[in-house]
Amino acid sequence: MTKEAAFATLYATHYRQVRALCRQLLGSADRAEDAAQETFVRAYRGFAAYDSSQPFGPWVMRIARNHSLDLLRDRKSTRLNSSHT
């Protein structure tokens, strides 16, 4: 199986769970959809470093969580900066 085919299978298996986590953290379906897509872009870029002896689910969920938290921090920082101008 090629890397692309293996990743496509993992994407199909885990996408809904990733999107649900992003929705829970971000509170918006649109933002969650974007964050889930970005999560899988990041996972694909880092796929060579993924330890296949470990489960993929927790790894990709950690990426989703970290990315969502980064978005929340960025949004908070932007709001704080704009209120001081």
Phi and psi restraints in degrees (value plus and minus 20) as a CYANA .aco file:
   2 THR   PHI     -94.2   -54.2
   2 THR   PSI     143.6   183.6
   3 LYS   PHI     -77.8   -37.8
   3 LYS   PSI     -63.4   -23.4
   4 GLU   PHI     -84.1   -44.1
   4 GLU   PSI     -62.3   -22.3
   5 ALA   PHI     -86.9   -46.9
   5 ALA   PSI     -61.2   -21.2
   6 ALA   PHI     -83.4   -43.4
   6 ALA   PSI     -62.9   -22.9
   7 PHE   PHI     -87.6   -47.6
   7 PHE   PSI     -58.7   -18.7
   8 ALA   PHI     -80.2   -40.2
   8 ALA   PSI     -59.4   -19.4
   9 THR   PHI     -85.5   -45.5
   9 THR   PSI     -64.5   -24.5
  10 LEU   PHI     -84.1   -44.1
  10 LEU   PSI     -59.1   -19.1
  11 TYR   PHI     -80.1   -40.1
  11 TYR   PSI     -70.0   -30.0
  12 ALA   PHI     -81.1   -41.1
  12 ALA   PSI     -55.9   -15.9
  13 THR   PHI     -93.4   -53.4
  13 THR   PSI     -56.3   -16.3
  14 HIS   PHI    -131.1   -91.1
  14 HIS   PSI     -27.4    12.6
  15 TYR   PHI     -78.6   -38.6
  15 TYR   PSI     -67.0   -27.0
  16 ARG   PHI     -81.6   -41.6
  16 ARG   PSI     -60.6   -20.6
  17 GLN   PHI     -86.3   -46.3
  17 GLN   PSI     -61.8   -21.8
  18 VAL   PHI     -83.2   -43.2
  18 VAL   PSI     -67.3   -27.3
  19 ARG   PHI     -81.1   -41.1
  19 ARG   PSI     -59.5   -19.5
  20 ALA   PHI     -83.9   -43.9
  20 ALA   PSI     -62.0   -22.0
  21 LEU   PHI     -83.4   -43.4
  21 LEU   PSI     -65.5   -25.5
  22 CYS   PHI     -80.7   -40.7
  22 CYS   PSI     -60.6   -20.6
  23 ARG   PHI     -84.1   -44.1
  23 ARG   PSI     -62.3   -22.3
  24 GLN   PHI     -81.3   -41.3
  24 GLN   PSI     -62.8   -22.8
  25 LEU   PHI     -98.2   -58.2
  25 LEU   PSI     -57.4   -17.4
  26 LEU   PHI    -114.7   -74.7
  26 LEU   PSI     -42.9    -2.9
  27 GLY   PHI      56.6    96.6
  27 GLY   PSI     -11.6    28.4
  28 SER   PHI    -158.8  -118.8
  28 SER   PSI     112.0   152.0
  29 ALA   PHI     -84.0   -44.0
  29 ALA   PSI     -60.7   -20.7
  30 ASP   PHI     -85.8   -45.8
  30 ASP   PSI     -66.3   -26.3
  31 ARG   PHI     -85.6   -45.6
  31 ARG   PSI     -55.7   -15.7
  32 ALA   PHI     -85.5   -45.5
  32 ALA   PSI     -61.3   -21.3
  33 GLU   PHI     -80.9   -40.9
  33 GLU   PSI     -67.1   -27.1
  34 ASP   PHI     -82.4   -42.4
  34 ASP   PSI     -63.3   -23.3
  35 ALA   PHI     -86.2   -46.2
  35 ALA   PSI     -58.2   -18.2
  36 ALA   PHI     -85.0   -45.0
  36 ALA   PSI     -62.9   -22.9
  37 GLN   PHI     -81.6   -41.6
  37 GLN   PSI     -65.0   -25.0
  38 GLU   PHI     -84.4   -44.4
  38 GLU   PSI     -54.9   -14.9
  39 THR   PHI     -77.6   -37.6
  39 THR   PSI     -66.1   -26.1
  40 PHE   PHI     -93.8   -53.8
  40 PHE   PSI     -48.5    -8.5
  41 VAL   PHI     -83.2   -43.2
  41 VAL   PSI     -66.4   -26.4
  42 ARG   PHI     -84.6   -44.6
  42 ARG   PSI     -60.3   -20.3
  43 ALA   PHI     -84.1   -44.1
  43 ALA   PSI     -60.8   -20.8
  44 TYR   PHI     -84.5   -44.5
  44 TYR   PSI     -63.1   -23.1
  45 ARG   PHI     -83.6   -43.6
  45 ARG   PSI     -52.9   -12.9
  46 GLY   PHI    -117.5   -77.5
  46 GLY   PSI     -11.0    29.0
  47 PHE   PHI     -80.2   -40.2
  47 PHE   PSI     -52.3   -12.3
  48 ALA   PHI     -84.5   -44.5
  48 ALA   PSI     -49.3    -9.3
  49 ALA   PHI    -108.0   -68.0
  49 ALA   PSI     -28.9    11.1
  50 TYR   PHI     -87.3   -47.3
  50 TYR   PSI     111.6   151.6
  51 ASP   PHI    -106.3   -66.3
  51 ASP   PSI      82.3   122.3
  52 SER   PHI     -88.1   -48.1
  52 SER   PSI     -26.3    13.7
  53 SER   PHI    -100.6   -60.6
  53 SER   PSI     -29.2    10.8
  54 GLN   PHI    -124.5   -84.5
  54 GLN   PSI     134.3   174.3
  55 PRO   PHI     -85.7   -45.7
  55 PRO   PSI     120.4   160.4
  56 PHE   PHI     -91.7   -51.7
  56 PHE   PSI     -57.8   -17.8
  57 GLY   PHI     -72.5   -32.5
  57 GLY   PSI     -76.5   -36.5
  58 PRO   PHI     -81.4   -41.4
  58 PRO   PSI     -53.8   -13.8
  59 TRP   PHI     -85.0   -45.0
  59 TRP   PSI     -69.5   -29.5
  60 VAL   PHI     -91.1   -51.1
  60 VAL   PSI     -51.8   -11.8
  61 MET   PHI     -87.3   -47.3
  61 MET   PSI     -55.0   -15.0
  62 ARG   PHI     -85.5   -45.5
  62 ARG   PSI     -60.3   -20.3
  63 ILE   PHI     -81.6   -41.6
  63 ILE   PSI     -65.3   -25.3
  64 ALA   PHI     -81.9   -41.9
  64 ALA   PSI     -64.7   -24.7
  65 ARG   PHI     -82.0   -42.0
  65 ARG   PSI     -69.0   -29.0
  66 ASN   PHI     -82.8   -42.8
  66 ASN   PSI     -61.8   -21.8
  67 HIS   PHI     -85.1   -45.1
  67 HIS   PSI     -63.4   -23.4
  68 SER   PHI     -83.1   -43.1
  68 SER   PSI     -62.6   -22.6
  69 LEU   PHI     -84.6   -44.6
  69 LEU   PSI     -57.5   -17.5
  70 ASP   PHI     -80.8   -40.8
  70 ASP   PSI     -62.5   -22.5
  71 LEU   PHI     -82.9   -42.9
  71 LEU   PSI     -61.8   -21.8
  72 LEU   PHI     -84.4   -44.4
  72 LEU   PSI     -61.7   -21.7
  73 ARG   PHI     -83.5   -43.5
  73 ARG   PSI     -63.4   -23.4
  74 ASP   PHI     -82.4   -42.4
  74 ASP   PSI     -61.1   -21.1
  75 ARG   PHI     -85.7   -45.7
  75 ARG   PSI     -62.1   -22.1
  76 LYS   PHI     -84.3   -44.3
  76 LYS   PSI     -64.1   -24.1
  77 SER   PHI     -83.0   -43.0
  77 SER   PSI     -61.3   -21.3
  78 THR   PHI     -83.4   -43.4
  78 THR   PSI     -63.3   -23.3
  79 ARG   PHI     -84.3   -44.3
  79 ARG   PSI     -61.3   -21.3
  80 LEU   PHI     -85.2   -45.2
  80 LEU   PSI     -62.8   -22.8
  81 ASN   PHI     -87.0   -47.0
  81 ASN   PSI     -58.7   -18.7
  82 SER   PHI     -93.1   -53.1
  82 SER   PSI     -45.9    -5.9
  83 SER   PHI     -97.6   -57.6
  83 SER   PSI     -36.0     4.0
  84 HIS   PHI    -115.7   -75.7
  84 HIS   PSI     -16.9    23.1
